[in-house]
Amino acid sequence: MKTQSPAQPSLPDDPSAIQQCFDELQATIARLEQEKSRYLSMFAQSGAPAIIVEADMGISLANAKFEELVGYSRAEIEGHIKWPDFMTLEDRPRMKRYHRLRRIEGETVPEEYECRVIHRDGSLRNIYMKVGMLPGMKTSIANFMDITSRKRAEAALVESERRLSTLLGNLPGMAYRCRQDAQRTMEFVSEGCQGLTGFNPSDLLANKVRAYAALIHPDDRQRLTETIAQALTSQQSFEMVYRICTAAGEEKWVWEKGIGVFSPESKLLALEGFITDFTDQKRSEQALVSENLRLRSTMRDRYQFGDIVGKSPAMQKVYQLILNAAAADANVIIYGESGTGKELVARAIHDLSDRSSGAFVPVNCGAIPENLFESEFFGYRKGAFSGAAQTKAGYLDTADHGTLFLDELGEINQSMQVKLLRAIEGGGYTPLGSSAVHKPDIRIVAATNRNLSQMVSEGQIREDFFYRIHIIPIQLPPLRERKEDLPLLIDHFLKQENDSKHPPRISGHTLDALLNYHWPGNIRELQNVLHRYVTLGQLDFLDPRSPARTQAAQPVDEVEETWQGYQAAIEAYEKSLFRKALERHHWHREKAAASLGLPRRTFFRKLKRLGLTDR
């Protein structure tokens, strides 16, 4: 059979037609060259590394970003280095297999995958590559993304998760994430669950074996629920000690601290926290409470508590209140008539409290002129006002981490009450002449012989200031209501006056007079009477209503008069005058000042200068 040769394309005979065909061919070639130029320009300016790989794995074209990725120039790469030479030894076999299969029709090969390339400096770069074949050719084009930073971050995250898992697995307790529902459904529980509850972590997840809420002691569930609800309302953390029942039926004390996890829209997503065994600490605490109760029970037999003397039931009650106040860190108000020993009680509270290592700062509010209140309490900087020659710390700074004793609290004016209230509630204060805000950590123990509730109703004491101070009240009994303590007090003061363990003896008649007197000036008056008894040799009661106002007790040695000088004599006379006025009015200073016709604050300043301040 004769085979016909294929037909050859014929050219038109017309020269003009030939020219037209030639022009069209030239236009097509120009268009193709233009498209090629545009494609190569886009390839070169691409923001991602890219190469053209031929069938023999050689790189025929590379862009500038690929130069940055591998550290070689295009002149070094194109036509000289094959693509596998840039890859790590571990990745080369896989890449070569993909390259070969991609050029076989019908084979399926991943178009996107990760591998590592070697930079010229020897460092490794993690890359994500995408490969595609050019249509009708054995040539492929590959685009790359440097994911080295992401891989490092992923590795760091894996290592962080490993460390966290190790930490949680070795904690002496259980970390958790749970829903805020009635069952406290657990979404995550650490390995410490086994040691704490006796259940495997998987037993509590999604309430598979037991819901965590079922482990909580019935008497503690409501309290825990309320504690968590209150914390979630203000989006604060919570903590509480309560009891659980383990898988073995053992009752165990646990301490839990947790916090709510909220969305940006303040929607509660879950609770996260930590629970640990608190049994040993709770048993120690209970043992300490028992020991404390034992010590308190023995207080009924005590005759003296620090510098406070008395064994009467009224004083035993005061001792217990002192212990209660010392154990707390709340503010205290001490009520009592003048001379009942309010400062001694305040100091005892401080000495027994956790603040005993800090300063005890007594302040007689009635002796501070009104215009000096702020500078005395808050302090001032040098040059803050005329006469401020140097920086001076105020009472609040001095009492930081200690106790501030405010005697005669009712003398503080309302303006100062506002400023003190802000300072002790955490708002702080600014010393005069300074811009720095001080926020002291202090406890207030106040004392007064006035009725503060009545002063609140009369508008002299601000209600918010009253309730901030009036947290733990202690009422001191007057001496006339605990006369069974008189023999102890007499013995105590006589020893002080004689500076000896063997006080002066007193007759039965003198002792009867002391026991029968009603002591309107309380313990301070008793101390002064005994001082005159030892010094002057006579028992002198100052109350004109007393049936035996003055009784001779023993001969009085004549005291030789010595020349003191004019100023000393005047001061001695003034001191004697002021003391008599105080004693005549049972140490009620306002009445004593009025009897002398002196302004109250002038009288108070003179008392301080003469050493006759309230003790």
PEBEL-V162936 format. One record per backbone hydrogen bond with DSSP energy under -1.0 kcal/mol. CO is the residue of the C=O (numbers start at 1). NH is the residue of the N-H. E is the energy in kcal/mol with one decimal. If there is no record, write none. Layout:
co->CO nh->NH e->E
co->CO nh->NH e->E
This chain:
co->14 nh->18 e->-2.0
co->15 nh->19 e->-2.2
co->16 nh->20 e->-1.8
co->17 nh->21 e->-2.2
co->18 nh->22 e->-2.2
co->19 nh->23 e->-2.3
co->20 nh->24 e->-2.1
co->21 nh->25 e->-2.2
co->22 nh->26 e->-2.2
co->23 nh->27 e->-2.1
co->24 nh->28 e->-2.3
co->25 nh->29 e->-2.4
co->26 nh->30 e->-2.3
co->27 nh->31 e->-2.5
co->28 nh->32 e->-2.6
co->29 nh->33 e->-2.4
co->30 nh->34 e->-2.2
co->31 nh->35 e->-2.6
co->32 nh->36 e->-2.7
co->33 nh->37 e->-2.5
co->34 nh->38 e->-2.4
co->35 nh->39 e->-2.8
co->36 nh->40 e->-2.8
co->37 nh->41 e->-2.1
co->38 nh->42 e->-2.3
co->39 nh->43 e->-2.6
co->40 nh->44 e->-2.5
co->41 nh->45 e->-2.1
co->49 nh->144 e->-2.6
co->50 nh->63 e->-1.9
co->51 nh->142 e->-2.4
co->52 nh->60 e->-2.1
co->52 nh->61 e->-1.1
co->53 nh->140 e->-2.7
co->54 nh->57 e->-1.9
co->57 nh->83 e->-2.9
co->58 nh->54 e->-2.9
co->59 nh->79 e->-2.8
co->61 nh->52 e->-2.6
co->63 nh->67 e->-1.4
co->64 nh->68 e->-1.7
co->65 nh->69 e->-1.8
co->66 nh->70 e->-2.1
co->67 nh->71 e->-2.4
co->70 nh->120 e->-1.8
co->73 nh->77 e->-1.5
co->74 nh->78 e->-2.6
co->77 nh->80 e->-2.1
co->77 nh->81 e->-2.3
co->81 nh->59 e->-1.1
co->82 nh->85 e->-1.4
co->83 nh->86 e->-1.7
co->84 nh->87 e->-1.3
co->86 nh->118 e->-3.2
co->88 nh->92 e->-1.3
co->91 nh->95 e->-2.1
co->92 nh->96 e->-2.7
co->93 nh->97 e->-2.1
co->94 nh->98 e->-2.3
co->95 nh->99 e->-2.3
co->96 nh->100 e->-2.3
co->97 nh->101 e->-2.6
co->98 nh->102 e->-2.0
co->100 nh->103 e->-1.1
co->101 nh->104 e->-1.8
co->104 nh->107 e->-1.8
co->111 nh->131 e->-2.7
co->113 nh->129 e->-2.7
co->115 nh->127 e->-2.8
co->116 nh->88 e->-1.7
co->117 nh->125 e->-2.5
co->119 nh->122 e->-2.3
co->123 nh->119 e->-3.0
co->125 nh->117 e->-2.3
co->126 nh->147 e->-2.5
co->127 nh->115 e->-1.9
co->128 nh->145 e->-1.5
co->129 nh->113 e->-1.8
co->130 nh->143 e->-2.6
co->132 nh->141 e->-3.0
co->134 nh->137 e->-1.8
co->139 nh->134 e->-2.9
co->140 nh->53 e->-3.0
co->141 nh->132 e->-2.2
co->142 nh->51 e->-2.0
co->143 nh->130 e->-2.4
co->145 nh->128 e->-2.5
co->147 nh->151 e->-2.6
co->148 nh->152 e->-2.4
co->149 nh->153 e->-2.4
co->150 nh->154 e->-2.7
co->151 nh->155 e->-2.7
co->152 nh->156 e->-2.7
co->153 nh->157 e->-2.5
co->154 nh->158 e->-2.5
co->155 nh->159 e->-2.5
co->156 nh->160 e->-2.6
co->157 nh->161 e->-2.8
co->158 nh->162 e->-2.2
co->159 nh->163 e->-2.6
co->160 nh->164 e->-2.8
co->161 nh->165 e->-2.7
co->162 nh->166 e->-2.5
co->163 nh->167 e->-3.0
co->164 nh->168 e->-3.1
co->165 nh->169 e->-2.2
co->166 nh->170 e->-1.1
co->171 nh->173 e->-2.1
co->174 nh->275 e->-2.4
co->175 nh->190 e->-2.3
co->176 nh->273 e->-1.8
co->177 nh->187 e->-3.5
co->177 nh->188 e->-1.9
co->178 nh->271 e->-3.0
co->179 nh->181 e->-1.5
co->181 nh->184 e->-1.1
co->183 nh->213 e->-1.7
co->185 nh->179 e->-2.7
co->186 nh->206 e->-2.5
co->188 nh->177 e->-2.0
co->190 nh->193 e->-1.8
co->191 nh->194 e->-1.5
co->192 nh->196 e->-1.8
co->193 nh->197 e->-3.0
co->194 nh->198 e->-1.6
co->197 nh->247 e->-2.9
co->200 nh->203 e->-1.3
co->201 nh->205 e->-1.3
co->203 nh->209 e->-3.4
co->203 nh->210 e->-1.5
co->204 nh->207 e->-2.1
co->205 nh->208 e->-1.6
co->211 nh->214 e->-1.1
co->212 nh->215 e->-1.8
co->215 nh->245 e->-2.4
co->217 nh->220 e->-2.1
co->217 nh->221 e->-1.1
co->220 nh->224 e->-2.3
co->221 nh->225 e->-2.7
co->222 nh->226 e->-2.4
co->223 nh->227 e->-2.2
co->224 nh->228 e->-2.4
co->225 nh->229 e->-2.4
co->226 nh->230 e->-2.3
co->227 nh->231 e->-1.8
co->228 nh->232 e->-2.5
co->229 nh->233 e->-1.7
co->230 nh->234 e->-1.1
co->231 nh->236 e->-2.9
co->238 nh->258 e->-2.3
co->240 nh->256 e->-2.6
co->242 nh->254 e->-3.3
co->243 nh->217 e->-2.8
co->244 nh->252 e->-2.6
co->246 nh->249 e->-1.9
co->250 nh->246 e->-2.6
co->252 nh->244 e->-2.8
co->253 nh->278 e->-3.1
co->254 nh->242 e->-2.2
co->255 nh->276 e->-2.3
co->256 nh->240 e->-2.1
co->257 nh->274 e->-2.5
co->258 nh->238 e->-2.6
co->259 nh->272 e->-2.4
co->261 nh->269 e->-3.7
co->261 nh->270 e->-1.2
co->263 nh->266 e->-2.6
co->267 nh->263 e->-2.5
co->270 nh->261 e->-3.2
co->271 nh->178 e->-2.6
co->272 nh->259 e->-2.5
co->273 nh->176 e->-2.2
co->274 nh->257 e->-2.4
co->275 nh->174 e->-3.4
co->276 nh->255 e->-2.6
co->278 nh->282 e->-2.4
co->279 nh->283 e->-2.5
co->280 nh->284 e->-2.2
co->281 nh->285 e->-2.4
co->282 nh->286 e->-2.7
co->283 nh->287 e->-2.3
co->284 nh->288 e->-2.3
co->285 nh->289 e->-2.5
co->286 nh->290 e->-2.3
co->287 nh->291 e->-2.3
co->288 nh->292 e->-2.6
co->289 nh->293 e->-2.8
co->290 nh->294 e->-2.2
co->291 nh->295 e->-2.5
co->292 nh->296 e->-2.7
co->293 nh->297 e->-2.3
co->294 nh->298 e->-1.4
co->298 nh->301 e->-1.7
co->299 nh->302 e->-1.5
co->303 nh->310 e->-3.2
co->305 nh->308 e->-1.9
co->308 nh->305 e->-3.3
co->312 nh->316 e->-2.3
co->313 nh->317 e->-1.9
co->314 nh->318 e->-1.5
co->315 nh->319 e->-2.7
co->316 nh->320 e->-1.8
co->317 nh->321 e->-2.0
co->318 nh->322 e->-2.3
co->319 nh->323 e->-2.1
co->320 nh->324 e->-2.5
co->321 nh->325 e->-2.6
co->322 nh->326 e->-2.5
co->323 nh->327 e->-1.9
co->324 nh->328 e->-1.1
co->331 nh->472 e->-1.5
co->332 nh->446 e->-3.1
co->333 nh->474 e->-2.4
co->334 nh->448 e->-2.0
co->335 nh->476 e->-3.0
co->337 nh->340 e->-1.5
co->339 nh->524 e->-1.1
co->341 nh->345 e->-1.6
co->342 nh->346 e->-2.2
co->343 nh->347 e->-2.6
co->344 nh->348 e->-2.0
co->345 nh->349 e->-2.2
co->346 nh->350 e->-2.0
co->347 nh->351 e->-2.8
co->348 nh->352 e->-1.6
co->350 nh->353 e->-1.0
co->353 nh->356 e->-1.4
co->355 nh->358 e->-2.1
co->359 nh->403 e->-2.7
co->361 nh->405 e->-2.5
co->363 nh->365 e->-1.1
co->363 nh->407 e->-2.7
co->364 nh->367 e->-1.6
co->365 nh->368 e->-1.0
co->369 nh->372 e->-2.0
co->372 nh->376 e->-2.4
co->373 nh->377 e->-2.4
co->374 nh->378 e->-2.8
co->375 nh->379 e->-1.4
co->376 nh->395 e->-2.1
co->377 nh->396 e->-2.2
co->379 nh->432 e->-2.0
co->380 nh->392 e->-2.5
co->381 nh->384 e->-2.1
co->385 nh->388 e->-2.4
co->387 nh->389 e->-1.9
co->388 nh->383 e->-2.8
co->392 nh->380 e->-2.2
co->394 nh->398 e->-2.3
co->395 nh->399 e->-2.0
co->397 nh->400 e->-1.2
co->399 nh->402 e->-2.7
co->402 nh->443 e->-1.4
co->403 nh->361 e->-2.8
co->404 nh->445 e->-2.4
co->405 nh->363 e->-3.0
co->406 nh->447 e->-2.4
co->407 nh->365 e->-2.1
co->408 nh->411 e->-2.0
co->409 nh->412 e->-1.9
co->413 nh->417 e->-1.9
co->414 nh->418 e->-1.9
co->415 nh->419 e->-1.5
co->416 nh->420 e->-2.7
co->417 nh->421 e->-2.5
co->418 nh->422 e->-2.0
co->419 nh->423 e->-1.9
co->420 nh->424 e->-2.7
co->421 nh->425 e->-1.2
co->422 nh->427 e->-2.2
co->423 nh->426 e->-1.1
co->429 nh->438 e->-3.3
co->431 nh->434 e->-2.1
co->432 nh->381 e->-2.8
co->438 nh->429 e->-1.9
co->441 nh->401 e->-3.5
co->443 nh->404 e->-2.8
co->444 nh->332 e->-2.2
co->445 nh->406 e->-2.0
co->446 nh->334 e->-2.9
co->447 nh->409 e->-2.2
co->448 nh->336 e->-1.3
co->450 nh->452 e->-1.0
co->451 nh->455 e->-1.8
co->452 nh->456 e->-2.2
co->453 nh->457 e->-2.0
co->454 nh->458 e->-1.7
co->455 nh->460 e->-2.6
co->455 nh->461 e->-1.4
co->456 nh->459 e->-1.3
co->462 nh->466 e->-2.4
co->463 nh->467 e->-2.3
co->464 nh->468 e->-1.3
co->465 nh->469 e->-1.6
co->466 nh->470 e->-3.4
co->469 nh->471 e->-2.0
co->472 nh->333 e->-2.1
co->474 nh->335 e->-3.1
co->478 nh->481 e->-1.5
co->479 nh->482 e->-1.7
co->482 nh->485 e->-2.2
co->483 nh->486 e->-1.6
co->485 nh->489 e->-2.5
co->486 nh->490 e->-3.2
co->487 nh->491 e->-2.2
co->488 nh->492 e->-2.3
co->489 nh->493 e->-2.7
co->490 nh->494 e->-2.4
co->491 nh->495 e->-1.8
co->492 nh->496 e->-1.6
co->493 nh->497 e->-2.5
co->494 nh->498 e->-2.2
co->495 nh->499 e->-1.1
co->495 nh->500 e->-1.3
co->507 nh->511 e->-2.4
co->508 nh->512 e->-2.4
co->509 nh->513 e->-1.8
co->510 nh->514 e->-2.1
co->511 nh->515 e->-2.4
co->512 nh->516 e->-2.1
co->519 nh->522 e->-1.4
co->521 nh->525 e->-1.1
co->522 nh->526 e->-2.0
co->523 nh->527 e->-2.6
co->524 nh->528 e->-2.0
co->525 nh->529 e->-2.7
co->526 nh->530 e->-2.4
co->527 nh->531 e->-1.8
co->528 nh->532 e->-2.3
co->529 nh->533 e->-2.1
co->530 nh->534 e->-2.3
co->531 nh->535 e->-2.5
co->532 nh->536 e->-3.2
co->537 nh->553 e->-1.6
co->537 nh->554 e->-2.1
co->539 nh->551 e->-2.7
co->543 nh->546 e->-2.3
co->549 nh->541 e->-4.1
co->551 nh->539 e->-2.8
co->565 nh->569 e->-2.2
co->566 nh->570 e->-2.4
co->567 nh->571 e->-2.3
co->568 nh->572 e->-2.5
co->569 nh->573 e->-2.4
co->570 nh->574 e->-2.6
co->571 nh->575 e->-2.5
co->572 nh->576 e->-2.2
co->573 nh->577 e->-2.7
co->574 nh->578 e->-2.6
co->575 nh->579 e->-2.4
co->576 nh->580 e->-2.4
co->577 nh->581 e->-2.1
co->578 nh->582 e->-2.3
co->579 nh->583 e->-2.9
co->580 nh->584 e->-2.6
co->581 nh->585 e->-1.3
co->582 nh->587 e->-4.3
co->583 nh->586 e->-1.5
co->585 nh->588 e->-1.5
co->587 nh->589 e->-1.0
co->588 nh->592 e->-2.1
co->589 nh->593 e->-2.7
co->590 nh->594 e->-2.1
co->591 nh->595 e->-2.2
co->592 nh->596 e->-1.2
co->593 nh->598 e->-2.4
co->599 nh->603 e->-2.5
co->600 nh->604 e->-2.3
co->601 nh->605 e->-2.3
co->602 nh->606 e->-2.1
co->603 nh->607 e->-2.2
co->604 nh->608 e->-2.1
co->605 nh->609 e->-2.2
co->606 nh->610 e->-2.5
co->607 nh->612 e->-3.1
